[in-house]
Each structure stands twice: as structure tokens, then as C-alpha cells.
Amino acid sequence: EWVWEPATNKVDILFVIDNSGSMSQEQLALTQRFPELLRELIEPSDSDGDGRPDHPAVEDINVGVISPDMGTMRHTVSTCRDRDRGDDGCLLHAPGPAVPGCASEFPTWLSRNPSNAESYSADQMAMDFTCIGTLGTSGCGFEQPIKALEKAVFDNVAPGGCNEGFLRPSSIVALIILTDEEDCSVDPDHPEMF
């Protein structure tokens, strides 16, 4: 009998969530559909009816959230609070103030694996994602999601970086951008963008 052996059962998912003024509906849609995504990863369906799951179950999952705010190279942009670095591609883990029932604090990223799966249900992870993924709509309106991703997964995962340990060498990495704007990532040699 044929057995599907996964190359890995670890997945690291990084969401770049636009938190500018027009994003409330998109953030709501994401957090409403996240439980479905999580269930499909953890308990894969058998859509073709062959008696086997469509893919191997993910047993070890990290989920992180960043914003596309990378600062404005010291230029004034009315919606951007930090003109230097913004959120700088660092994982955001404070609970969203608009979501009731959130814990007062969360780890730097959400993690569900064999060591905590019994005590950390997929439903609880989905609720926690709603808390950290609902960034609100008062963020910087000069969105730089590609630059934020680059900083998050290269510089910031290095030893001593704000995202150290999030990405694992043996995991599948998924990078998901949620925005309704064009990417405005700025080359440091061209501050005239601002």
C-alpha cells in the first residue's frame, strides 16, 4: 500500500497585514477565515474521496504577524507615527484593542506543536490569531509590505533579531500579504518617494 511521507510537518506562516485606514473589512475577512485554513492544515480533508487526506497533516505550526510600516526615512507622512523605522518588520503580538476577550499579552508568535497540541486547541489558536491579527486601521498609509517581509525574514531572524527563532530550517515557509494598496517599498537611495 502506498504511504504519503511528508518532507516535513512543520509550517511557518508570516502574515503582512496592512493596518491603514481602509483595511477593517479585509482584516475581518482574514480572521473569520483563518480557522478554516488552520483546520485544513491540521486535519486535511479528503476532497477526492480516495480515503486518504489530500496532504499530510501539519503537526508543528508557527504563525506570526507584521505590518507594512517601515517608517518614512524621517519624512513627515500624516498617518505614520514613527518616521524612522515604523514597525521595522518585527513580529507584532499585542492584542488588538477592538477584539473583546483577548489575553493581555501573547508570545512573539503563535506556536502549536506536539508538545502543546493537547492544551492549545486549533480553536484557541484561531482566536489568538484574531487578537494579534486585528491590527486596526490607524497604521501608516505608506505601505511597504515587500520591504517589511524582506526585513522580517532575513535581517530580523538573525541571532539577536526581533524575530529570532520564528523561521525554522526544516519548515515550509508561507508568506501572505493582506493589503488593498500597491507596494510602496522605498529604495534607501531614493528618499524622494516621500
Backbone torsions as a table, in degrees:
resi	resn	phi	psi	omega
1	GLU	NA	137.5	-179.3
2	TRP	-74.5	133.4	179.2
3	VAL	-123.5	132.6	179.6
4	TRP	-86.1	113.4	178.3
5	GLU	-102.9	112.7	-179.8
6	PRO	-69.6	147.0	174.7
7	ALA	-67.5	-34.3	176.3
8	THR	-156.9	153.2	174.7
9	ASN	-115.0	23.7	179.2
10	LYS	-111.7	134.4	177.5
11	VAL	-134.6	133.6	173.7
12	ASP	-114.0	118.7	-177.8
13	ILE	-113.4	124.1	176.6
14	LEU	-114.4	121.5	176.9
15	PHE	-100.7	129.7	167.5
16	VAL	-100.6	113.3	-174.9
17	ILE	-112.5	114.5	176.8
18	ASP	-63.2	127.9	-179.4
19	ASN	-118.5	31.5	176.8
20	SER	-83.3	177.5	-169.1
21	GLY	-60.4	-18.5	-174.7
22	SER	-103.9	14.1	-167.1
23	MET	-105.2	9.9	-175.6
24	SER	-64.4	-43.5	-179.4
25	GLN	-65.5	-40.3	-179.1
26	GLU	-66.7	-42.0	177.6
27	GLN	-63.8	-40.5	178.1
28	LEU	-63.2	-45.3	179.5
29	ALA	-60.9	-42.0	179.2
30	LEU	-62.1	-49.3	-176.8
31	THR	-69.6	-27.1	176.1
32	GLN	-73.0	-31.5	-177.7
33	ARG	-93.6	-13.2	-178.4
34	PHE	-57.9	-41.2	178.3
35	PRO	-57.0	-36.8	178.3
36	GLU	-64.7	-43.5	177.0
37	LEU	-60.6	-47.2	-178.1
38	LEU	-62.7	-44.8	178.1
39	ARG	-59.4	-42.5	-179.1
40	GLU	-64.6	-35.3	178.4
41	LEU	-71.1	-44.1	-174.2
42	ILE	-80.8	-39.0	-179.0
43	GLU	-127.9	77.7	-173.8
44	PRO	-61.2	145.1	-180.0
45	SER	-80.7	172.4	175.7
46	ASP	-122.0	73.7	-172.6
47	SER	-69.2	-24.5	179.7
48	ASP	-92.6	-1.5	174.3
49	GLY	69.3	22.9	-179.1
50	ASP	-88.1	5.1	178.1
51	GLY	87.1	-0.9	178.7
52	ARG	-122.1	146.6	175.3
53	PRO	-60.1	152.0	-179.1
54	ASP	-66.4	-22.9	177.7
55	HIS	-156.4	162.7	177.9
56	PRO	-63.5	147.6	178.2
57	ALA	-70.0	140.6	174.1
58	VAL	-85.2	122.1	-177.9
59	GLU	-103.4	-12.8	-174.4
60	ASP	-141.0	111.4	-173.4
61	ILE	-133.4	131.9	171.2
62	ASN	-110.1	137.3	178.2
63	VAL	-131.1	125.2	178.7
64	GLY	-129.8	161.1	-177.8
65	VAL	-132.2	133.2	170.0
66	ILE	-130.1	165.3	174.6
67	SER	-107.0	166.0	177.8
68	PRO	-87.4	14.8	-178.7
69	ASP	-83.5	109.5	178.7
70	MET	-116.6	21.8	179.7
71	GLY	80.1	-177.1	-175.4
72	THR	-132.0	28.4	178.9
73	MET	50.1	41.8	176.8
74	ARG	70.6	10.4	175.4
75	HIS	-90.1	152.9	-179.7
76	THR	-86.5	121.0	171.5
77	VAL	-127.4	124.0	-166.8
78	SER	-53.7	-34.2	-176.5
79	THR	-92.3	-0.7	-174.8
80	CYS	-105.6	114.8	-174.5
81	ARG	-78.2	-35.8	-178.0
82	ASP	-108.4	104.7	-176.3
83	ARG	-73.0	-18.8	-177.1
84	ASP	-82.6	-66.3	-172.0
85	ARG	-126.0	-8.2	-175.2
86	GLY	60.3	-138.9	177.2
87	ASP	-84.5	-9.6	168.8
88	ASP	59.4	25.8	178.4
89	GLY	73.1	13.9	177.4
90	CYS	-85.5	143.4	179.3
91	LEU	-61.8	133.2	179.5
92	LEU	-99.6	132.3	-175.3
93	HIS	-141.5	13.1	174.4
94	ALA	-78.7	144.0	179.3
95	PRO	-67.3	143.4	176.2
96	GLY	-69.6	131.1	-177.3
97	PRO	-67.1	-19.3	-177.7
98	ALA	-86.5	-3.0	-177.1
99	VAL	-105.7	114.8	179.9
100	PRO	-73.5	150.6	173.3
101	GLY	83.0	11.4	180.0
102	CYS	-80.0	151.9	171.7
103	ALA	-63.8	162.3	-178.6
104	SER	-75.8	-21.8	177.3
105	GLU	-153.4	158.6	-179.2
106	PHE	-133.6	158.6	173.5
107	PRO	-65.2	167.6	-177.6
108	THR	-56.3	-36.7	172.4
109	TRP	-141.8	158.5	178.4
110	LEU	-84.6	139.5	-178.3
111	SER	-141.7	129.0	175.3
112	ARG	-128.4	125.0	-174.6
113	ASN	-151.1	177.1	-177.2
114	PRO	-55.9	-27.5	-177.6
115	SER	-76.1	-21.4	-178.9
116	ASN	-126.8	4.7	-175.0
117	ALA	-59.8	-35.0	-179.8
118	GLU	-67.3	-35.2	-176.9
119	SER	-98.8	-12.9	-177.4
120	TYR	-122.6	90.5	-175.1
121	SER	-70.2	161.1	176.0
122	ALA	-62.3	-35.9	178.1
123	ASP	-63.7	-40.6	179.2
124	GLN	-68.4	-39.6	177.7
125	MET	-62.3	-40.3	178.7
126	ALA	-64.0	-41.2	177.2
127	MET	-64.6	-41.8	178.3
128	ASP	-62.8	-37.6	177.0
129	PHE	-64.7	-39.1	176.1
130	THR	-58.6	-40.6	-179.8
131	CYS	-65.2	-45.1	-177.0
132	ILE	-88.7	-19.7	-178.0
133	GLY	-90.1	-10.5	176.5
134	THR	-91.3	84.3	-173.9
135	LEU	-79.1	-11.9	-177.4
136	GLY	86.1	-171.2	-173.0
137	THR	-128.8	26.8	179.1
138	SER	-109.5	21.2	-179.0
139	GLY	-83.4	178.5	-177.4
140	CYS	-62.6	130.2	-179.7
141	GLY	-85.0	5.7	176.1
142	PHE	-108.4	82.8	-170.5
143	GLU	-77.1	130.7	179.0
144	GLN	-128.7	63.9	-173.9
145	PRO	-64.7	-37.1	-179.2
146	ILE	-67.6	-42.9	177.8
147	LYS	-64.0	-39.7	178.1
148	ALA	-64.1	-43.3	177.2
149	LEU	-60.7	-46.6	-179.6
150	GLU	-57.8	-46.9	-179.9
151	LYS	-65.0	-41.5	-176.7
152	ALA	-63.9	-42.9	-172.0
153	VAL	-99.3	-5.9	175.4
154	PHE	-113.0	-71.1	-175.9
155	ASP	-66.6	-47.0	-170.0
156	ASN	-77.2	-11.1	177.1
157	VAL	-92.5	-5.0	178.2
158	ALA	-67.5	158.8	177.8
159	PRO	-52.3	130.1	-178.2
160	GLY	87.6	-9.4	180.0
161	GLY	-76.3	160.5	-176.8
162	CYS	-67.2	-16.7	179.5
163	ASN	-113.9	18.2	-177.8
164	GLU	-54.6	129.6	177.9
165	GLY	93.2	-12.5	-177.8
166	PHE	-66.8	-50.5	178.9
167	LEU	-88.2	134.6	179.7
168	ARG	-111.3	142.7	-175.8
169	PRO	-59.0	-27.6	-175.0
170	SER	-100.5	13.7	-176.1
171	SER	-102.6	160.3	168.1
172	ILE	-84.7	135.6	-178.1
173	VAL	-111.1	129.7	175.1
174	ALA	-118.3	127.1	178.6
175	LEU	-114.2	119.0	-173.3
176	ILE	-123.9	124.6	179.3
177	ILE	-107.4	126.3	176.1
178	LEU	-114.8	107.6	-179.3
179	THR	-155.7	163.0	174.0
180	ASP	-120.9	20.5	-177.1
181	GLU	-127.3	161.3	170.8
182	GLU	-68.8	152.9	174.6
183	ASP	-70.2	130.9	178.8
184	CYS	-116.3	30.3	-179.3
185	SER	-58.1	130.8	-173.0
186	VAL	-103.2	130.6	171.5
187	ASP	-72.8	130.7	-179.4
188	PRO	-55.7	-21.9	179.1
189	ASP	-82.0	-2.1	-176.6
190	HIS	-131.1	64.8	179.4
191	PRO	-67.2	-11.0	179.3
192	GLU	-63.8	-12.2	174.3
193	MET	-55.4	-31.8	-177.8
194	PHE	-84.9	NA	NA
